[in-house]
Amino acid sequence: MFKHYPSFLFRYKYGENPALLPIELCRIVTSTHNSANQPYMQLNTPSAGNLHPLELYVQIRGIKGVLSGIYHVNAGEDVLVLIKEIESDGLESLLGMQKRMNGFIFVLSSVAFRAEWKYAKRAVRYCYLDIGHQIGAIDTSLRLHGQEMTILSDFDAEALNEFMGFGADEFVAAVMTSGVMSSKSVQNFKQNLMHVCPSDYSELSDYTRELVAKCEILKSDIIKVASKVQESDILKRRSSRFFDTEALSQTQQKHLLSHLSQEHYPLSCFTIVLKDGVLKRGVYRNKILLKEGDFSQQIVSLLVDQSFVKNADIITVLCSKYFSSNKLMQAGAFGHALYLDAQVNGFGCSGIGAFYDKKMQDFLATDECILYVLAFGVEKKDKK
Ligand SMILES: Cc1cc2nc3c(=O)[nH]c(=O)nc-3n(C[C@H](O)[C@H](O)[C@H](O)COP(=O)(O)O)c2cc1C
C-alpha cells in the first residue's frame, strides 16, 4: 500500500514540525488494527477495497524551518521523505512556470496494480476515484489552514513521469499548487529522481498500463461543499458499513438534499430517496421527481447485492456525458466533500464503486456514464 524510499534519506516525522501539518492532514493513517496477523491501516481517504492505488509527493519551498525539496508523503510510516533538496531548480521548470513558487506543489500518481490484482479491468475506475478523494483531501486540509489549492494541467505529463523516476507502474495523475510566486527564476533539474518501485511486485496488464499511461490528468476545478470541516472530522472519517432503520432528521435530509439537488457541471447527479421525509420516496434529478416509489430492493440489486445499503436514506448516483479519468477524479473529489460533510453533520456515508453499469443506466433511464455511487444514512451503532 505504501512506497518506500531508502531509509538513508532525510525525513520529517509527522508531528515534528507544525509547518508540515497542512501536508500531514492530506494523507494520514487514522486507524490501525490487526487482520489475519497483518496490520490493517485505514487512512483519512477512503479507497475501494482499502487498496490505495496512488502516491503523493510534495515540493516544499520557502517554508521557515523546513528544508526546501521534493518529498514523498509516506503516511504508512508517518514520515515525509526528502527525495531531493532544491535551490534554484524546482518542479516549476517542468510545469510551465518561469518563476519559483514559495509554498507547496503536490504531485499525485496512480499505482494501478495495487487495485488491478483484485479488480481487474474495473481497477482503472477505482484508481481515479481514489485519486479524486485524495485531491479532495488535499483541498480540505489546505482550506482548514487558510490556503487555497490551484490545479495545474498545462504541462508535459510524460516529462514529469520521467523526472519523478516513475517506471512502468506509476503515472502522474494530478498536480496542484498552494503558494505564492516569487520573482526569482527557476532552473531546470540536472538529473531525474531515483526510481523506486511503488509495490513490491507488479504484474500490471498491458491493458491497464496503456490506459493509465494515456489517461488525461486532472483538468478542471473540483466541486466544493461549504462545510466547516475541523481537524477532528478529517481524522474521524470512516465509511459506513451498516445503516440503521431509523431515518435521518429532517434537518440532516434537507442539508444533504441541498447539495445533491444543485447543478454540478460537469457531473450530473441522480438522487434516490429511500425513506419518506423531506421528499417522497423516489428517483430525482436535481429537484425533479422522475419516478415515485420504494426502490430499496432494486437499488440493493443494482449495487451488486450489497445489502447494507437497504437501510440507507439517500443514494446519489454521479454521472457524466463521457467517461474520462478527469471526470472520475471530479466524482471522487465531490464524493470526498460529501463524506466530510456527512461527518460534520453527524450522519454516515459510504462510497460505492461496485454496480451494474448498464442496469443502472436503464433504471435511471439515462445514457450518461455512471461514475460513482454514494449512500447516506444513520450509522448503525450496534452492528449485530
Ligand atoms: C472508489 C470507492 C469505491 C468503493 N466501493 C465500495 C463498495 O462497492 N462497497 C463498499 O462496501 N464499500 C466501498 N467503498 C468503501 C471502502 O470499502 C472503504 O473506503 C475502505 O474499506 C476503507 O475504509 P474507510 O473508508 O473507513 O477508511 C469504496 C470506496 C471508494 C473510495
The ligand as an SDF file (V2000), in Angstrom:
LIG
                    3D

 31 33  0  0  0  0  0  0  0  0999 V2000
  -13.9500    4.4310   -5.1430 C   0  0  0  0  0  0  0  0  0  0  0  0
  -14.5020    3.6890   -3.9510 C   0  0  0  0  0  0  0  0  0  0  0  0
  -15.3430    2.6160   -4.1540 C   0  0  0  0  0  0  0  0  0  0  0  0
  -15.8650    1.9370   -3.0510 C   0  0  0  0  0  0  0  0  0  0  0  0
  -16.7450    0.9190   -3.2620 N   0  0  0  0  0  0  0  0  0  0  0  0
  -17.3150    0.2910   -2.2120 C   0  0  0  0  0  0  0  0  0  0  0  0
  -18.3050   -0.6960   -2.4280 C   0  0  0  0  0  0  0  0  0  0  0  0
  -18.6900   -1.0010   -3.5550 O   0  0  0  0  0  0  0  0  0  0  0  0
  -18.8410   -1.2820   -1.3270 N   0  0  0  0  0  0  0  0  0  0  0  0
  -18.4640   -0.9600   -0.0580 C   0  0  0  0  0  0  0  0  0  0  0  0
  -18.9950   -1.5200    0.8880 O   0  0  0  0  0  0  0  0  0  0  0  0
  -17.5170   -0.0030    0.1710 N   0  0  0  0  0  0  0  0  0  0  0  0
  -16.9410    0.6190   -0.8680 C   0  0  0  0  0  0  0  0  0  0  0  0
  -16.0150    1.6200   -0.6540 N   0  0  0  0  0  0  0  0  0  0  0  0
  -15.5890    1.9560    0.7090 C   0  0  0  0  0  0  0  0  0  0  0  0
  -14.2740    1.2350    1.0390 C   0  0  0  0  0  0  0  0  0  0  0  0
  -14.5380   -0.1300    1.2900 O   0  0  0  0  0  0  0  0  0  0  0  0
  -13.5980    1.8970    2.2520 C   0  0  0  0  0  0  0  0  0  0  0  0
  -13.2290    3.1890    1.8860 O   0  0  0  0  0  0  0  0  0  0  0  0
  -12.3610    1.1330    2.6840 C   0  0  0  0  0  0  0  0  0  0  0  0
  -12.6900   -0.1190    3.2210 O   0  0  0  0  0  0  0  0  0  0  0  0
  -11.5810    1.9110    3.7410 C   0  0  0  0  0  0  0  0  0  0  0  0
  -12.3840    2.1990    4.8470 O   0  0  0  0  0  0  0  0  0  0  0  0
  -12.6000    3.7070    5.3220 P   0  0  0  0  0  0  0  0  0  0  0  0
  -13.2950    4.4430    4.2310 O   0  0  0  0  0  0  0  0  0  0  0  0
  -13.4450    3.5980    6.5670 O   0  0  0  0  0  0  0  0  0  0  0  0
  -11.2610    4.3030    5.5820 O   0  0  0  0  0  0  0  0  0  0  0  0
  -15.4970    2.3220   -1.7210 C   0  0  0  0  0  0  0  0  0  0  0  0
  -14.6490    3.4070   -1.5490 C   0  0  0  0  0  0  0  0  0  0  0  0
  -14.1570    4.0980   -2.6460 C   0  0  0  0  0  0  0  0  0  0  0  0
  -13.2710    5.2770   -2.4380 C   0  0  0  0  0  0  0  0  0  0  0  0
  1  2  1  0
  2  3  1  0
  2 30  2  0
  3  4  2  0
  4  5  1  0
  4 28  1  0
  5  6  2  0
  6  7  1  0
  6 13  1  0
  7  8  2  0
  7  9  1  0
  9 10  1  0
 10 11  2  0
 10 12  1  0
 12 13  2  0
 13 14  1  0
 14 15  1  0
 14 28  1  0
 15 16  1  0
 16 17  1  0
 16 18  1  0
 18 19  1  0
 18 20  1  0
 20 21  1  0
 20 22  1  0
 22 23  1  0
 23 24  1  0
 24 25  2  0
 24 26  1  0
 24 27  1  0
 28 29  2  0
 29 30  1  0
 30 31  1  0
M  END
$$$$
